[in-house]
């Protein structure tokens, strides 16, 4: 089963990138970009060769935020697989 899912090719992976966007309705007209519309974008990237994980988004005040960490610990690896 693992071979069918490509596990034997795992070493060929150069990276995994994941981005998602969401928009929640505004107060006046839904999804028109008007007052109250909330737009969220998140980007997540994993480099398996270095074990580096990066996350980009915005903080609570709407300022750009980038977090990078090493996914070497077993806890970080567990989180990585849970997110992926």
N, C-alpha and C positions, 0 to 999 in steps of 0.2 A: 504494500500500500504506500509506503514512504517513497519508493521509487516512482510509482505512478504519479505522485504529487510533486515530483521533481527534487526530492531531498538529496539525491546523488549529485545534483548540479548546484547545490547550495554554495560551494566555494567559488562559483563563477559570478555570483552577485556582486556588483560594484557598489550598489546602494539602493535604498528604498526611499522614495519620496511620496508624501501623502499630503494633499491639500484639500480642504473643504471650505465652502462658503455657505452662509445662511443669512436670510433676511426675514425679519419679523415685522409684521404690519405696523404702520404708523397710526397716529391718533385720528387723522382726518380721512385719508383714503388708503386702503390697504395696498402695500407694496408699490406706492408711487414715489418712494424716496422722500416723502413729505415729513412734517413734524412727527417726531416720536419713532420714526423708522429706525430699527436697530440692524446694523450689518456687521456680521462677524466673519473673519477669515482666519484660518489657522493653517500653518505649514509645519510639517514634521519630516525630518530627514535622518536616516540612519546610515552610517558608513561601517559595514561589518569588518573591514580590514583594520580600522583604528578603534572601533568600538565607540565612536563618537555619535551622540544623538543630539540633534538641534531642534528646537521648537521656536517658531515665530508667531507672534500674534500681537495683541494690545493688552495693556494692563487695565485696571478699573477706571483710570482717568482717560483712557483712550490713547495713551502714549505707546509708541512701538516698543515691543519687548522681545528680546532674543535670549534664550537660555540654551546653553550647551553643556553637556556633561559626558563623562565616560561611562559606558554601560558595561563595566567589567565585573561589578559585584553581582552575586546571584540575585539579590533583591532588584537591582536595576534591570537585569536580564529578564526576570519574571514580569516586571512592569512593561518592558519592551514587547514581549510576546503578548501580553494582555492588550496593549494598544494596537499592535499590528493585527 
